[in-house]
Amino acid sequence: MLQEAKRLKYSLLPGGLVSLLLLGFAFVLFFILFFSQEDASVAQLDSRVFSLLKFTLYQAFLSTLLSLLVGLVLAWSLAHQSNFKGRSLLVALFSSSLVLPTLIVVFGLISVLGRNGWVNQLNLYLFDHSFGSYLYGLTGILVAHVYLNASFASRSLLHVFESIPKEKYKLAKSLNFTTFQRFMYVEWPALRTTLLSIGSTIFLLCFTSFAIVLVLGGSPAYNTLEVAIYEAVKLDFDIGMALKIALIQLAVTTLLVLFSSNFRTGVGNVKTNTLIIPWSESKHVKRFQVAIISLFSLFFILPLLAIIVDGIGADFTRILSAPLFIKSFFTSIGLATVSSILTVLFALFLSDTKRNFTLKHRLPDSTFSKILNIIVSFSGNLYLAVPSLIMGLGFFLLSQTYEAPMAVWSTIALLTANVLMSLPFALAVLAPVMQKTAQRYDKLVFSLNLNPLQRWVYCEYPYLKSSIGYVFALSFCFSLGDLGIIALFGSDDFSTLPWYLYQLMGSYRTSDAAGVALILLAITLCVFILLPRVFRSSVAKHN
Amino acid sequence: MFKLIQILLLTLLFSITSIASDTKPTLTIYTYDSFTASWGPGPKIKEAFEKEHNCNVKFVGMSSSIGALRKIQLEGKNTKADILLGLDTNIAQAANKTGLFAKHDLDTSNLDLPVPYTDEYFVPYDYSYMAFVYDENKVKNPPMSFEALAAMPEDFKIVIQDPRSSTPGLSLLLWVKEIYKEKAGEYWKRLAPHILTITKGWSEAYGLFLKGEADMVLSYTTSPAYHIIEENRTNFKSAHFEEGHYGQIEVAAMLKSSKHKDLAKKFLHFLHSETFAEIIPTANWAYPVVKTKQGLPKVFKTLTQPSKMILLDGKTVETHRKAIISEWLHSLER
């Protein structure tokens, strides 16, 4: 065992150090949060905290349920309508929901569904009736969550549909199954586990939802714990209260992460199978499926279209020359670049270390390896247990104790949050590929006695290249669009694009906000589409 | 060679210090954003004060005055602010507790205020009455009391401000508390369905109202004057509430950590000058605290004149503020 470890030291050490660093960070964070409490405030857990918790759980539950339902019906329709025009484009578009800045989504939704939005204006014009302002409050939160998560869920579920062996469909057909029976006996068993794991991920994401609730909540009645932490610090300067809420939030998220299965969501590159399911749908079912796809596409595309339409009219010379815009732009791009590089490095190191524990020919002791594997995986998925506002609060408390310019603290806080946020996704993409290359080349590499650099250049990189490009783009966009910690640290001196956009929206400078939203959307989509192309490789395709 | 570098460095050093000593002192004032806006009083006051005292004035606008206070609290002793302007008497005591502010040593006893005023730290500069503002063309029968407001149809929506972040928001809370006493929580429960959204500061709420998202907005009796004088629009009115209107006295104070204390004191003194008092009515849309020769613009006579100013003592507010806010938060939950 020890000798094996010695031989693998270059593969074990970097990832081990990263893992230790991350866990150390988590420990420091817990330590700060726990010990900055004043004894007096611990006892009084007032009913407000409980009702906050209740609402947070309630909305997360509803959001998850709706997202899964919509995502399932959509994936089912897409799977059976492989001839639908523009299908692959739609699927690719839905997968971009992962990187769309939440604030942009909110902005687009307001343009379409708000009191003065397209839907209401059309309705007012046609039927002289307005639906009013339903978008503030629970409805708005649910709509935005479904927008982001249902499209995300449908992507993963579509994958499952397409991996069902075609023979099963043929068998079902020969048994003369109805559409419902087919779903119950062929499709449902395959979907169940994926539904559970996506469900738990969506639940966590909605539980810690921040930007959406902040903008669309509109009242303390619709606060999630995350927003309540923000308000306690930013509005009330009541650090005691913020800590109280943060500790409860931590307790719940940790429990959720422990109970939910691994973070398995399949966020790999989009490649939908074009294999046609051997089953022609009946007329009604087909109509229903086409309607579902069309409706959801409309729901998904209209807000994006609204951003483009609203944005084009904006006064770009004014926007681009505003000093705060320029500052925010460069801060955002700089932070996104640094944090995406760090994310890729960390994810590579971690998955390199991880495969030592999962491959039998590397480290044989199974229980020991299993535990280490869990520890390394946990360190990479830290963000799910420690959501960004809590991290922000920790950094905030540090900045109160240790004197340094606010900009330094803000940069460190944002970088940490961005890297931790993208790591789970990065690991989900890179770890399986690295596992595969190790399986394939370990014997060869060990017999040729290649050093780590040679191994990387000849074996790993050609296979990882396109995944690295994807992860790079993903974490760049995550970082670019995040309105989390910056909400605590943002000021005129330190600002990012989402924070600037939030400020503009907050002061209802709609035209400027529309322009900035368009710029942010354009950068995000460009990076998300172009970066993976730069990294495209011919080897990985045949993999 | 070495000497040459030395000389170069020295000249560089000299030029930097000479540039630094050449510039006038800069007075940094943290305040709320509508004060610093191009149409607000900020630019005019900056110009007048800079001319009078040969200095630079830099306004830093936050979404609300309490937001500005929070920024100062975050920055602590390192704050760049010399003056905080825009809190009101309700929250000034809370600000005072931070120990960051300095005494002003000015005589405030002769000011033209509806209520007697004494405070060693905070200097009043204008006052107004809280009121709900509506568009006459859209709202035909505005509510004339809090009871009538709660009894409006379900789709009648108002925008208010968060009492934790904005002074008008806190004023509304105290207004309701003063009228309903221990039944205030129950009243908020009844009002809740009418609240479209709760914003961080006044400008957000007012912007939302002007965009047509809500029927009424919590603002001031003096707000319609802006639309009449600046836009020639007379359709904006403030609803006259029978119960009386809560007053708001806006105040400013200088920071202990200020590096320009003399200048800051001069600025606080300037708040009671005629120049300042003449700018306030048509720029901050409030009543000045000193009488001017010119008097108030005529339009001000057409505004709602509350029968009585309800105003709680700052110390009383501070004792109960947390409890009142917590009661409000509880009532809004469902």
Interface residues (C-beta under 8 A of the other chain):
Chain A: D46 S47 R48 S51 F55 G114 R115 N116 G132 S133 Y136 G218 S219 P220 A221 E231 K234 L235 D236 F237 E403 M406 S491 D492 Q503 G506 S507 Y508 T510
Chain B: D33 V60 S63 I66 G67 R70 K71 Q73 L74 E75 N78 D155 K157 D162 R164 S165 A192 I195 L196 T197 I198 T199 K200 S203 E204 G207 L208 K211 G212 E213 A214 S326 L329 H330 L332 E333 R334
